[in-house]
Amino acid sequence: MDLQKADIMMRHFTTPRPVTAERIERALDRVAEIIVARGDQGEKWLPLYDYLERALRDHKAKEDRLNAARQRVKRLQS
């Protein structure tokens, strides 16, 4: 097996990086750049931009719920 094929295979066996608000924000920034750079054709990228905005909103809401649960447990323990 040559090195290139091994490299491609290794990408499929590595553990995926966790989804974070920062990663979603970077993706939103990049898609926004693409939308603006492509002018009228950039409109085609809006569904992806919308998806990323929802993903960021959902991720932040989940983090808020987890923090609320942690605070509740802290109050119960004190």
Sequence and secondary structure as in RCSB ss.txt:
>XXXX:A:sequence
MDLQKADIMMRHFTTPRPVTAERIERALDRVAEIIVARGDQGEKWLPLYDYLERALRDHKAKEDRLNAARQRVKR
LQS
>XXXX:A:secstr
  HHHHHHHHHHHS      HHHHHHHHHHHHHHHHHTGGGGGGGHHHHHHHHHHHHHHHHHHHHHHHHHHHHHH
HH 
